[in-house]
């Protein structure tokens, strides 16, 4: 019952908790930059520079997305006409075999889906602004938080708490770095492939693939859908769309089964079953943001459980390694889970 109550609370309070979770995620990634800048400037200046860097990165990504969708909007009339032609052809085929007008119904759902996506995008922008505000305030409070820990905890407890936080942050950073590399490779190869087969807006499909690969398991599969649908609108017949779908599907399969394991190296050491459960659970709780944060959040919970004797069994069940061990204090970012001898 406690787990159900916690899950319900997280979902109901998502408007507040999601921005805080995103802010802590950004803090875990950017704090090493703040520490390096601290060596050359006052702390407030280091925090300001790090925040500006994050703002510039967000602005760059937003500009690329805006440019890509403006290119799609320019083709709006032609794409709309082509969509009606495809819908009519599907309606004729479905009527010939005694089915209802599948094409028109699908077009209606597709249009409604676009409107829903636009609404979610506007809500996402507001959430991101709030997350950035929390991020700025959290960066400014880190030193005060450490001081409060020093005042209210014994030295051993303080070092243990800070050590756990460092391990979680280090693992999240390594995971995101590896995931960014593999996502960039996947997006680049997809963009080159769509350019080679003559599909328009190749940079957009590269960007879509890059972003969707941040969502574990389902993201690479979903990345096949948008360029395939666009290929149906751009080309006559089904030959080119099938080539696009098959080509991108092969790229995602090769990346997921060969390239990703070599680069990521199973940084977070989570069982595949736990990864799938985390994706479904956090996606249900917080939607797309939950799916994006599902692996770092689950890894943080597993690392915290591994740090206490009474909950180490949870980390044992969640890990895909056979032996768990706590890191030494000399290596605060060391991985808790290690291979069995």
N, C-alpha and C positions, 0 to 999 in steps of 0.2 A: 504493500500500500504506500509505503514511503516513496518508493521509486516512481509510482504512478503520480503521486502528489507533486513530486519534484518536476517530472516531465510536464504535467499540466501547468505548473507555475511558470516554467521556462517558456512555454508556448504562449500563455496569456500575457506575460510581461515581456514579450519579444521586442516590443517597440523601444524598451529601455535597455534590455540586456544585450541585444544584438550589437548596437553601437559600441557598448563597453567591450564586448568580446572582440570586435574588430579593432578597437583602439589598443587593447592588450596585445593582439596579434601584430599590429604595426610596431608596437613598442619592442616586442621580442626581436623583430627583424632589424630595427634601426638602432637599438641601443649600442651595439659595438661602434657604430659611427660616432655617437655622442661621446663615448669613452675616448676614442682617438682624437676627436676635436678638443676634448678637455685638456689635452696636453699642450695645446697651442693657444688657447683662448679661455676667457671666463666661462663658467658653466652655463650661464644664461645665454651667452652667445652661441655655444655649442648646441644647445637645445633649439635655438632659433634657426640655425643653419640646417640642422637635421629636419626640422619641420618644413622649412622651405624646400628642401630636396624632395620630401614626400609630396608636397603640393605640386611641384614641377612634374614629378612622375605621374601623378593623377591627371594633371592638366594635359600632359602629352598623350596619355592613353585616351582621355576624353576627346581630344582633338582628332586622333586617328579614327576613333569610332564615328565621330560626327562626320568626318570627311567621307568615310566609307558609306555611311547611310545616305549622305547627300548624293553620292554617285548612284545609289539605287533609286532614290527619289527622282532623279533626272530621267531614268528609264521607266518611270511609273506608268505613263500612258501606254507605251508599247507593251510593257509587261501585263498591264490590265487587259489589253486586247487579246494578247496571246493566252492569258488565263481563261478568258471566256471561250476562246476557240477550243482549248483543251477540254474544258468542262462540257461543251456541247458534244464533242467527239465521244467523251466518256458516257454522256447521257444516251447518245444513239446506241452505243455498244451495250449499255446496261438494259435499255429497252428491248433490244433484239433478243436478250436471253431472259426477259421477263422480270427484271429487277427495277426498283424505283430509280429516280434520277440521282444517281450516285455523284456525278460530277458537280451538279448545282449544289447539292448538300455539302460536299467537300469544300467547294469554294466559299460557301457561307461560313463554315467552321473556320476556314483559313483566315478569312477577313476578321472574324470575331477574335481569333487568336492574335492577330496583329494588333488589334485595338487593346486587348488585354496586356500584351507585351509592352505596348507604349505606356499604359497605366502603371505597370510594375516598374518600368524604367524611371518614370517620374518619382515614384515612391523610393526607388533605390538611390536616386540622387539626394533626396532629403536625408535618407539614412546615412549616406556617405558623408554629408556635411556634418551631421551630428557626431559621427564616428571620428572625424578629423578634429572636432572641437574637444571631444573626450581625450583623444590622443595627445593634443597639445597640453591639456591640463595634467594628464598622467605623466608625461615626460618631466614636467616641472615639479611633480610631487615625488619622484623616485627617491631623491636624496632624503627628503623628509620621512618617507616611509622606512628607509633603512635606519634612520636615526630613531624612529619610534620603536622599531624592532630591537635596537640596541638597548633602549631604556627599559622595555617591558619583558624581555626574554633573557634567560641566562645565556652566557656566551656559547655554550654547546648547542642550545636550542636555536639561537639566532643563526649560527653557522650552518646548522642543518637545514633550516628554512630557506636561507639564501642559496645554499647548495642545490636544493631541490628546484628552486626557481631557475637557477643557472642551467641546470641539466635540461629542464623543459625548454627554455629559450634556445639553448644550443641545438637541441634536436630539431626544434621547429625551423631554425635558420638553415640547418643542413638539408632538411627535407625540402624547404622551399627553394633553395638554390638548385638542388638536383632536379626538382620538378620544373623549375623555370627553364633549365637547360634542355630537358627532354621535350617540354612543350614548344620551345623555340625551334628545335630541330623538326618536330612534327609539323609545326606551322609552315616552316620554310619549305620542306619537301612537298607539302600539300599545295602551297602557292605555286611552286615550280611545275608541279604536275598539272594543275588546272590551267596554267598558262600554256603548257605544251599541248593540251587537248583542245585549246581554243575557247575555254570557258571564260566569259567576261568576269571582271571584278576579281581577278586572281588575288590581289592583296587583301580583299575583304575575306575571302575564304581562308587565307593564311592566318589572319587575325582571329577569325571565328574558331578555327582549330586550335590556335594557341591558347585562347581563353578557356575553351571547353575542356582542354586537357588538364586544367587545374581541378576538375571534378573527377574524383576517383571512379573507376569502373565504367560508369554510365557516360561520362563526358566524351571519350573517344568514339563511342557508338553514335551519340547524338551529332557529333561533328560531321558525320557522313550525310546527314539529312538535308541541311540548307543548300549546299552546292548541288546536290542531286535534284532537288525541287527546282532550283534555278535552271539547271540544265534541261529539265522538261519544258520550261518556258522558252528557253533560248533556241533549242534545236528541234527540228522536225523529226518525228519518229522516236524510237526508244533506244536506238543503238548507242548514241552518244551519252544519254543519261545512264545507261547500264555501264558503260566504260568509266564514267565519272564515279559512280557508286562503287564499282569493283576496285578501281584504282585507289580511291581514298580508303576504302575498307582494308585493302592489303597494306597500305601505309600504316594505318592504325594498328593492325595486327602485328606487323613487324616491330613497330615501336613498343607495343605493349609487352611482347613476348621475348624480344631480343635486346633492344636498345635500352629500354627503361630499367630492367634489372641490373644491367652492367653499370649504368651511370648512377642510379639512385642507390643501388647496393642495399636495398631494404633498410634504409636508414632508420625507420621507425620500428622495425621488427614486429609488426602487427600481423596476426593471423589473417588470411584472406577472408575468412568467415566474419571476423571482427570488423574488418574494413567494410564489407558489404552491409553488415548490421549498422555500423556507425553512419554510413551514407544514408541509409533508409531512415534511421532514427533522427539524426540531426536535420535531414532534409524535411522530414515531417514536422519537426519542431519549428524550424526557422526558414524553410523554403530553400531558395538558391544559395543564400548566404550560409545556411546551415550545411548544405552539401559542400560548399567551398571550404568551410572550417571544420568539417567532420573529422578528418584525419588528425590535424593538429590538436583538436580538442580531446579526441580519444587518446592520443599519445600522451597528452598532459595528465589525463586521469590515470592511465596505466603507470606512468613514471611515479606519480604521487602514491599510488597503491604499492608499488614496489619498494617504496622508502620506509614502509611501516610493517613490522612483522605480522600484525593481525590481518593485513590486506594483501600480502604478497601472493596469496593464492589466486587473487583476481588477475594480477599481472602475469602469473604463470599461465592461466587459461587464455589470456588475451594475446600472449606472445606466440610467434611462430618459431621461437628458439626453445631449447629444452632446459636451459639452465639460466637462472637469473642471478645477477650479483650486483651489489651496490657499488657505485664508483668510489674511488679513493678521493680524499679531500684534495690531493695534489692535482687531480684532473677533474675540475668541477663540471666540465661538459662531457665527461666520459659517458659512454653508453652503458646503461644498466644491464642490458641483456647481452650475453655473450654466448658463443657457440659451446655446446657441450664437448668435452675432450673426447 
